[in-house]
Amino acid sequence: MHIGHLIFQKRQKEGYTLRSLGKHLGVAFSTLGRVERGEGDLHPHARIKVMQWLHPDIPQLECR
């Protein structure tokens, strides 16, 4: 499973918009949108923030 799909699923489940999640995580909402659509990847610092937010909902992620 790709990280973008995990972000989308949890964001929807918790009622976040891309903007509100971006503000909550300190990551640009446009970046989160690109990652959800599979059009980009997160920089290492942003990836750590997102992974911490996703925990414990993280199955094994596919490597790119």
Contacts in CASP RR format, 6 or more apart in sequence:
PFRMAT RR
TARGET T0000
AUTHOR 0000-0000-0000
METHOD contacts of the structure
MODEL  1
MHIGHLIFQKRQKEGYTLRSLGKHLGVAFSTLGRVERGEGDLHPHARIKV
MQWLHPDIPQLECR
1 59 0 8 1.000
1 60 0 8 1.000
1 61 0 8 1.000
1 62 0 8 1.000
2 38 0 8 1.000
2 61 0 8 1.000
2 62 0 8 1.000
3 35 0 8 1.000
3 42 0 8 1.000
3 47 0 8 1.000
3 50 0 8 1.000
3 54 0 8 1.000
3 61 0 8 1.000
4 35 0 8 1.000
4 36 0 8 1.000
4 37 0 8 1.000
4 38 0 8 1.000
5 36 0 8 1.000
6 54 0 8 1.000
6 57 0 8 1.000
6 58 0 8 1.000
6 59 0 8 1.000
6 61 0 8 1.000
7 21 0 8 1.000
7 32 0 8 1.000
7 35 0 8 1.000
7 36 0 8 1.000
7 50 0 8 1.000
7 54 0 8 1.000
8 36 0 8 1.000
9 57 0 8 1.000
10 53 0 8 1.000
10 54 0 8 1.000
10 57 0 8 1.000
11 17 0 8 1.000
11 18 0 8 1.000
11 21 0 8 1.000
11 32 0 8 1.000
11 36 0 8 1.000
16 24 0 8 1.000
17 29 0 8 1.000
18 29 0 8 1.000
18 30 0 8 1.000
18 32 0 8 1.000
18 33 0 8 1.000
18 36 0 8 1.000
19 29 0 8 1.000
21 27 0 8 1.000
21 29 0 8 1.000
21 32 0 8 1.000
22 28 0 8 1.000
22 29 0 8 1.000
22 32 0 8 1.000
23 29 0 8 1.000
24 53 0 8 1.000
25 32 0 8 1.000
25 46 0 8 1.000
25 49 0 8 1.000
25 50 0 8 1.000
25 53 0 8 1.000
26 46 0 8 1.000
26 49 0 8 1.000
27 42 0 8 1.000
27 46 0 8 1.000
27 49 0 8 1.000
27 50 0 8 1.000
31 42 0 8 1.000
31 46 0 8 1.000
32 50 0 8 1.000
33 39 0 8 1.000
34 40 0 8 1.000
35 41 0 8 1.000
35 42 0 8 1.000
41 47 0 8 1.000
41 64 0 8 1.000
42 50 0 8 1.000
51 58 0 8 1.000
END
